[in-house]
Amino acid sequence: MQSQDELVFLKWGGSLITVKDRPFTVREDVLRNLAHAVAQARKQAPDLRLVLGHGSGSFGHTVARRYRTREGVSTPIQWRGFAEVARAAARLHQRVLDALLEADVPVLSFPPSATVLAQDGQVLSWFLDPLTMALEQGLVPVIYGDAVLDRERGGTILSTEDLFVALAARLKPRRILLAGREPGVWADYPHNTRLLEVITPETWSRWQQAVGPSDAPDVTGGMREKVRLMLNLALQWDVEGWIFSGEHPDRVMNALLGQPVPGTRITRAQYGEVQP
């Protein structure tokens, strides 16, 4: 079961909460069920400390791919695209906040575009005192993949996993839960007949070429990049990661409560940083 003094990060994947091949379309039932799963977990574990993040799905990624915002921003057209990406991501974010508040989850928004400064695609600075105070008061901070200003690229996009990496260094979560559409990490993408139950840096060297990218619009690297970032967190901070299906709300609730769920566990091994 979840220990009272442990902090958990939970991400709802963009392809889980939006329709991947229909731009700017929310999966309303899924979003509502996920919000209720979080609410139920909080009722069963009133001291649960949670930071919730979500992807941008068919909102932000659709626009970002058009302008190639992740790679950098310099021209007037690219800056216009940067603004459109931020607006699209914020539109979905508001829907997420509404669903959580309707489920009686006390959330507070922390938009990365307004609070994060990047350097060559990585978080350079992030004033986190308001977020940590929100946690202390029993609120659930909500972040999301977003367009951010970047000292080298002008502008870029940071995924929720990128942001979790920066937060982990400061907040030291015990577990990071990535709830998506897939039941875990497939060893034989795109055939998807063999699920990896556990990934460590040692086994990752064997499987990374078999793990495919996202099959939805995704400018931030897809499944392979998610695993790499989670492995580096496991190495640096002894964080345990889980990649599992959020199509089953009970699994989201159980994972928040510290119970094992079907999926792929990402755990620590003995040697250095995992390279792209």
One Martini backbone bead per residue (centre of mass of N, CA, C, O) as a GRO file, in nm:
protein
  276
    1MET     BB    1   0.101   0.033   0.011
    2GLN     BB    2   0.071   0.359   0.051
    3SER     BB    3   0.272   0.585   0.178
    4GLN     BB    4   0.234   0.887   0.338
    5ASP     BB    5   0.545   0.996   0.259
    6GLU     BB    6   0.472   0.960  -0.038
    7LEU     BB    7   0.533   1.050  -0.372
    8VAL     BB    8   0.327   1.096  -0.667
    9PHE     BB    9   0.335   1.045  -1.015
   10LEU     BB   10   0.087   1.132  -1.271
   11LYS     BB   11   0.007   1.021  -1.605
   12TRP     BB   12  -0.185   1.131  -1.881
   13GLY     BB   13  -0.214   1.047  -2.182
   14GLY     BB   14  -0.293   1.193  -2.478
   15SER     BB   15  -0.411   0.922  -2.615
   16LEU     BB   16  -0.617   0.876  -2.377
   17ILE     BB   17  -0.780   1.177  -2.372
   18THR     BB   18  -0.766   1.153  -2.687
   19VAL     BB   19  -0.818   1.164  -3.029
   20LYS     BB   20  -0.562   1.089  -3.237
   21ASP     BB   21  -0.734   1.127  -3.537
   22ARG     BB   22  -0.882   1.392  -3.387
   23PRO     BB   23  -0.864   1.700  -3.365
   24PHE     BB   24  -0.967   1.836  -3.071
   25THR     BB   25  -1.045   1.555  -2.907
   26VAL     BB   26  -1.223   1.428  -2.643
   27ARG     BB   27  -1.240   1.164  -2.403
   28GLU     BB   28  -1.483   1.197  -2.191
   29ASP     BB   29  -1.518   0.928  -2.038
   30VAL     BB   30  -1.224   0.887  -1.965
   31LEU     BB   31  -1.178   1.148  -1.809
   32ARG     BB   32  -1.396   1.098  -1.596
   33ASN     BB   33  -1.287   0.825  -1.488
   34LEU     BB   34  -1.009   0.927  -1.399
   35ALA     BB   35  -1.106   1.137  -1.196
   36HIS     BB   36  -1.254   0.928  -1.013
   37ALA     BB   37  -1.005   0.760  -0.944
   38VAL     BB   38  -0.860   0.981  -0.789
   39ALA     BB   39  -1.083   1.034  -0.584
   40GLN     BB   40  -1.086   0.745  -0.462
   41ALA     BB   41  -0.793   0.739  -0.368
   42ARG     BB   42  -0.820   0.984  -0.173
   43LYS     BB   43  -1.032   0.852   0.011
   44GLN     BB   44  -0.849   0.600   0.092
   45ALA     BB   45  -0.594   0.828   0.084
   46PRO     BB   46  -0.577   1.129   0.233
   47ASP     BB   47  -0.237   1.146   0.223
   48LEU     BB   48  -0.206   1.173  -0.064
   49ARG     BB   49   0.066   1.256  -0.279
   50LEU     BB   50   0.011   1.462  -0.580
   51VAL     BB   51   0.124   1.471  -0.921
   52LEU     BB   52  -0.028   1.591  -1.216
   53GLY     BB   53  -0.016   1.481  -1.557
   54HIS     BB   54  -0.035   1.575  -1.915
   55GLY     BB   55  -0.095   1.548  -2.228
   56SER     BB   56  -0.181   1.682  -2.567
   57GLY     BB   57  -0.222   1.524  -2.808
   58SER     BB   58  -0.455   1.643  -3.049
   59PHE     BB   59  -0.363   1.927  -2.977
   60GLY     BB   60  -0.052   2.007  -2.954
   61HIS     BB   61   0.077   1.805  -3.167
   62THR     BB   62  -0.062   1.904  -3.421
   63VAL     BB   63   0.073   2.189  -3.419
   64ALA     BB   64   0.375   2.121  -3.364
   65ARG     BB   65   0.424   1.963  -3.628
   66ARG     BB   66   0.372   2.195  -3.825
   67TYR     BB   67   0.613   2.392  -3.678
   68ARG     BB   68   0.848   2.248  -3.526
   69THR     BB   69   0.887   2.345  -3.218
   70ARG     BB   70   1.093   2.155  -3.076
   71GLU     BB   71   1.350   2.259  -3.252
   72GLY     BB   72   1.248   2.567  -3.279
   73VAL     BB   73   1.249   2.941  -3.252
   74SER     BB   74   1.253   3.253  -3.481
   75THR     BB   75   1.026   3.316  -3.655
   76PRO     BB   76   0.724   3.458  -3.690
   77ILE     BB   77   0.581   3.192  -3.763
   78GLN     BB   78   0.694   3.027  -3.525
   79TRP     BB   79   0.577   3.211  -3.301
   80ARG     BB   80   0.290   3.163  -3.376
   81GLY     BB   81   0.304   2.858  -3.328
   82PHE     BB   82   0.380   2.870  -3.033
   83ALA     BB   83   0.114   3.004  -2.944
   84GLU     BB   84  -0.071   2.776  -3.052
   85VAL     BB   85   0.034   2.552  -2.877
   86ALA     BB   86  -0.031   2.679  -2.604
   87ARG     BB   87  -0.334   2.700  -2.656
   88ALA     BB   88  -0.397   2.401  -2.709
   89ALA     BB   89  -0.291   2.291  -2.438
   90ALA     BB   90  -0.483   2.471  -2.261
   91ARG     BB   91  -0.749   2.354  -2.356
   92LEU     BB   92  -0.707   2.073  -2.240
   93HIS     BB   93  -0.637   2.149  -1.951
   94GLN     BB   94  -0.917   2.263  -1.878
   95ARG     BB   95  -1.065   1.994  -1.906
   96VAL     BB   96  -0.910   1.851  -1.684
   97LEU     BB   97  -0.982   2.038  -1.451
   98ASP     BB   98  -1.288   2.008  -1.469
   99ALA     BB   99  -1.303   1.703  -1.414
  100LEU     BB  100  -1.167   1.710  -1.134
  101LEU     BB  101  -1.357   1.910  -0.994
  102GLU     BB  102  -1.618   1.742  -1.045
  103ALA     BB  103  -1.472   1.501  -0.863
  104ASP     BB  104  -1.338   1.650  -0.607
  105VAL     BB  105  -1.054   1.765  -0.702
  106PRO     BB  106  -0.797   1.974  -0.571
  107VAL     BB  107  -0.683   2.179  -0.809
  108LEU     BB  108  -0.370   2.318  -0.958
  109SER     BB  109  -0.232   2.525  -1.188
  110PHE     BB  110   0.095   2.470  -1.387
  111PRO     BB  111   0.212   2.641  -1.639
  112PRO     BB  112   0.500   2.610  -1.816
  113SER     BB  113   0.494   2.869  -2.002
  114ALA     BB  114   0.500   3.057  -1.719
  115THR     BB  115   0.752   2.886  -1.535
  116VAL     BB  116   0.952   2.788  -1.766
  117LEU     BB  117   1.304   2.745  -1.840
  118ALA     BB  118   1.510   2.666  -2.111
  119GLN     BB  119   1.795   2.445  -2.230
  120ASP     BB  120   1.807   2.267  -2.494
  121GLY     BB  121   1.534   2.096  -2.390
  122GLN     BB  122   1.581   2.183  -2.083
  123VAL     BB  123   1.550   2.247  -1.767
  124LEU     BB  124   1.666   2.543  -1.601
  125SER     BB  125   1.399   2.684  -1.469
  126TRP     BB  126   1.187   2.658  -1.157
  127PHE     BB  127   0.939   2.789  -0.965
  128LEU     BB  128   0.829   2.577  -0.681
  129ASP     BB  129   0.694   2.694  -0.427
  130PRO     BB  130   0.391   2.686  -0.501
  131LEU     BB  131   0.377   2.378  -0.548
  132THR     BB  132   0.472   2.286  -0.265
  133MET     BB  133   0.248   2.434  -0.112
  134ALA     BB  134   0.012   2.285  -0.238
  135LEU     BB  135   0.089   2.010  -0.122
  136GLU     BB  136   0.079   2.095   0.180
  137GLN     BB  137  -0.247   2.170   0.138
  138GLY     BB  138  -0.374   1.921  -0.045
  139LEU     BB  139  -0.313   1.966  -0.328
  140VAL     BB  140  -0.328   1.922  -0.696
  141PRO     BB  141  -0.094   1.943  -0.910
  142VAL     BB  142  -0.099   2.065  -1.260
  143ILE     BB  143   0.056   1.946  -1.549
  144TYR     BB  144   0.207   1.991  -1.890
  145GLY     BB  145   0.256   1.971  -2.205
  146ASP     BB  146   0.466   2.240  -2.346
  147ALA     BB  147   0.538   2.554  -2.427
  148VAL     BB  148   0.875   2.697  -2.414
  149LEU     BB  149   1.126   2.881  -2.326
  150ASP     BB  150   1.460   2.909  -2.495
  151ARG     BB  151   1.790   3.009  -2.491
  152GLU     BB  152   1.869   2.849  -2.765
  153ARG     BB  153   1.581   2.793  -2.939
  154GLY     BB  154   1.369   3.003  -2.800
  155GLY     BB  155   1.179   2.745  -2.850
  156THR     BB  156   0.974   2.473  -2.710
  157ILE     BB  157   0.911   2.132  -2.605
  158LEU     BB  158   0.771   1.983  -2.312
  159SER     BB  159   0.722   1.711  -2.158
  160THR     BB  160   0.606   1.555  -1.889
  161GLU     BB  161   0.866   1.391  -1.847
  162ASP     BB  162   1.058   1.629  -1.843
  163LEU     BB  163   0.922   1.755  -1.591
  164PHE     BB  164   0.958   1.516  -1.399
  165VAL     BB  165   1.263   1.524  -1.391
  166ALA     BB  166   1.282   1.803  -1.252
  167LEU     BB  167   1.099   1.736  -1.007
  168ALA     BB  168   1.255   1.493  -0.888
  169ALA     BB  169   1.506   1.652  -0.788
  170ARG     BB  170   1.322   1.806  -0.570
  171LEU     BB  171   1.082   1.588  -0.460
  172LYS     BB  172   1.122   1.278  -0.454
  173PRO     BB  173   0.979   1.042  -0.575
  174ARG     BB  174   0.887   0.701  -0.571
  175ARG     BB  175   0.664   0.725  -0.805
  176ILE     BB  176   0.587   0.667  -1.163
  177LEU     BB  177   0.285   0.713  -1.353
  178LEU     BB  178   0.196   0.574  -1.682
  179ALA     BB  179  -0.106   0.645  -1.844
  180GLY     BB  180  -0.237   0.473  -2.119
  181ARG     BB  181  -0.338   0.267  -2.381
  182GLU     BB  182  -0.130   0.080  -2.318
  183PRO     BB  183  -0.032  -0.204  -2.115
  184GLY     BB  184   0.267  -0.125  -2.214
  185VAL     BB  185   0.570  -0.266  -2.319
  186TRP     BB  186   0.667  -0.367  -2.623
  187ALA     BB  187   0.886  -0.614  -2.775
  188ASP     BB  188   0.709  -0.618  -3.082
  189TYR     BB  189   0.693  -0.375  -3.248
  190PRO     BB  190   0.370  -0.385  -3.403
  191HIS     BB  191   0.255  -0.670  -3.301
  192ASN     BB  192   0.186  -0.700  -2.996
  193THR     BB  193   0.258  -0.996  -2.809
  194ARG     BB  194   0.490  -0.875  -2.609
  195LEU     BB  195   0.531  -0.809  -2.271
  196LEU     BB  196   0.705  -0.608  -2.057
  197GLU     BB  197   0.747  -0.632  -1.712
  198VAL     BB  198   1.065  -0.553  -1.710
  199ILE     BB  199   1.293  -0.266  -1.681
  200THR     BB  200   1.636  -0.219  -1.736
  201PRO     BB  201   1.932  -0.111  -1.841
  202GLU     BB  202   2.024  -0.393  -1.925
  203THR     BB  203   1.762  -0.473  -2.095
  204TRP     BB  204   1.739  -0.220  -2.281
  205SER     BB  205   1.971  -0.289  -2.480
  206ARG     BB  206   1.790  -0.524  -2.603
  207TRP     BB  207   1.489  -0.357  -2.656
  208GLN     BB  208   1.487  -0.065  -2.788
  209GLN     BB  209   1.450  -0.138  -3.098
  210ALA     BB  210   1.157  -0.278  -3.045
  211VAL     BB  211   1.061  -0.009  -2.948
  212GLY     BB  212   0.827   0.205  -3.029
  213PRO     BB  213   0.662   0.451  -3.126
  214SER     BB  214   0.416   0.640  -3.159
  215ASP     BB  215   0.079   0.615  -3.315
  216ALA     BB  216   0.073   0.909  -3.252
  217PRO     BB  217   0.097   1.227  -3.232
  218ASP     BB  218   0.459   1.286  -3.157
  219VAL     BB  219   0.725   1.522  -3.067
  220THR     BB  220   0.865   1.361  -2.788
  221GLY     BB  221   0.936   1.025  -2.876
  222GLY     BB  222   0.766   0.839  -2.726
  223MET     BB  223   0.820   0.539  -2.575
  224ARG     BB  224   1.130   0.536  -2.579
  225GLU     BB  225   1.165   0.806  -2.422
  226LYS     BB  226   1.011   0.730  -2.170
  227VAL     BB  227   1.196   0.502  -2.079
  228ARG     BB  228   1.462   0.657  -2.064
  229LEU     BB  229   1.373   0.861  -1.847
  230MET     BB  230   1.289   0.652  -1.630
  231LEU     BB  231   1.568   0.520  -1.602
  232ASN     BB  232   1.719   0.772  -1.506
  233LEU     BB  233   1.549   0.806  -1.250
  234ALA     BB  234   1.618   0.534  -1.126
  235LEU     BB  235   1.924   0.592  -1.104
  236GLN     BB  236   1.924   0.873  -0.947
  237TRP     BB  237   1.641   0.824  -0.736
  238ASP     BB  238   1.494   0.552  -0.705
  239VAL     BB  239   1.267   0.530  -0.918
  240GLU     BB  240   0.952   0.400  -0.985
  241GLY     BB  241   0.810   0.265  -1.280
  242TRP     BB  242   0.489   0.285  -1.464
  243ILE     BB  243   0.340   0.113  -1.745
  244PHE     BB  244  -0.007   0.160  -1.831
  245SER     BB  245  -0.349   0.124  -1.839
  246GLY     BB  246  -0.616   0.379  -1.847
  247GLU     BB  247  -0.876   0.216  -1.942
  248HIS     BB  248  -0.854   0.125  -1.631
  249PRO     BB  249  -0.943   0.289  -1.353
  250ASP     BB  250  -0.865   0.082  -1.131
  251ARG     BB  251  -0.559   0.094  -1.194
  252VAL     BB  252  -0.515   0.382  -1.113
  253MET     BB  253  -0.605   0.354  -0.823
  254ASN     BB  254  -0.415   0.122  -0.738
  255ALA     BB  255  -0.149   0.263  -0.806
  256LEU     BB  256  -0.189   0.499  -0.604
  257LEU     BB  257  -0.206   0.275  -0.358
  258GLY     BB  258   0.043   0.061  -0.428
  259GLN     BB  259  -0.060  -0.141  -0.628
  260PRO     BB  260  -0.039  -0.383  -0.839
  261VAL     BB  261  -0.017  -0.374  -1.200
  262PRO     BB  262  -0.061  -0.414  -1.511
  263GLY     BB  263   0.264  -0.407  -1.677
  264THR     BB  264   0.552  -0.187  -1.669
  265ARG     BB  265   0.849  -0.206  -1.496
  266ILE     BB  266   1.078   0.047  -1.373
  267THR     BB  267   1.420  -0.010  -1.278
  268ARG     BB  268   1.703  -0.044  -1.119
  269ALA     BB  269   2.057  -0.026  -1.178
  270GLN     BB  270   2.430  -0.010  -1.214
  271TYR     BB  271   2.437   0.190  -1.466
  272GLY     BB  272   2.442   0.463  -1.622
  273GLU     BB  273   2.331   0.658  -1.844
  274VAL     BB  274   2.068   0.679  -2.073
  275GLN     BB  275   2.079   0.671  -2.404
  276PRO     BB  276   1.929   0.758  -2.711
   0.00000   0.00000   0.00000
